[in-house]
Amino acid sequence: MLDGFWILQIETPQFTTGGVCVFINGKIFGGDNGFTWVGTYAGDDRLVKGRVHVHNFDLTVKSVLGIPGDYDMHFSGNVQGDTITGTVMLANQPQHNLPVRLTKRANLL
């Protein structure tokens, strides 16, 4: 159910941004124009939780959290069909969090 190609969107009053990711067999691979995301997830047809390492490969692109360099994030979300709505937060710093929405664009097989 979760394995697939997903669009990630973050919308706040200050900005809108996003990226893409692939969920496959408990692993996540994704990124945007300045960062890659690699991590793991576990979930079912109702809830998903995971952790990703965020790598800033283009230092001219700043993090939406204002964090320089690389960092780890946790996420959790509610699954409703081909949509996940939830929150991402900086590991061990829950005050640094953002709402996220993922939309499944394709199954892998």
N, C-alpha and C positions, 0 to 999 in steps of 0.2 A: 504493500500500500504506500509506504513512504518512499521507497526507492524510485528515483526519477530525476528529471531536470527541473529545477525550481528557479523562479524569479524572486529575489528578495527586495523588499521596499521598506524604507524608513522615512516616515513623515512626521515632522514636528512643526511647531509654529515658526521656527527659525530656518529650517531647510528641508529639502527632499533629496534623497539619494537612494542608491540601490546597487545591486549586483546580481550575479547568478551563482547557483551552486548545484552540485549533484550529490544526492543521497544514494549510497550503494552499499548494501550489506553491512550497515552499522558505521560506515565512514562517510565523511563530508569532504568535498573538494569544491572550492569556489573562489570568488574574488570580484574585484572591481578594477577601476583604472589605476589604483595605487597600492592595492593590498591583495594578498592571497589568504585564503582561509582553509585550514586543514584540521580535521578533528574527527570526533566520533559522536554517535547519537544512539539512543535507544527509545523505542516508542511503539505505539500501536495505533489503532484507528481513532483514538480519542486524545492522546497526550504524547508529546515528544519532548525529550530533554537531551542536552548535549553540551559538549565543550569543544572550542576551536582555538587553535593558535593562529593569531593574526600577524602576518609578516608584511611590513611596509617596504615593498620592493622599489617604489618610486618616492624618494624623500621629498620631492616637490609637492606631493599630494598629502594633505594633512588629514589626520583622523577626525571623524565627526565627534569623537569624544574629547578631542584636544590632547590626546595622549601621544607623545612622540615615540617613534620606533615600534618595536614589536611588543605584543601583549597577548594574554589569554582571556577568553570570554566564555561565559556560561550562557546557555539559552534554554528557554522552556516555552512551549506553546500548546494551544488547543488545536486539534485537528478536526476540521469539518470538511469532509470530501477532499477536494483539491486545494484547500486553503488552510494555512496555519497562521494563527494570530498569537503573538506572545511578546516576550521581552528578552533582550540581550543585555548582559551586564558584565562589567569588568570583573574578572576573578578577584575575590576577596575585597571588592569595593562596590557594594550594591548601590551606592549613591550615584555611580556612573552607569546609568542604564538608559535604554531606548526601546520604544515600541517597534515591533517588526511585523511585517505581513509577508508570507511566502505564498506564491501561487504556482501550482504544478503546471508545467507547460508540456511535458511529455513523459511517458513511461520509458524505461530503459530497454525493455524487450517486449 
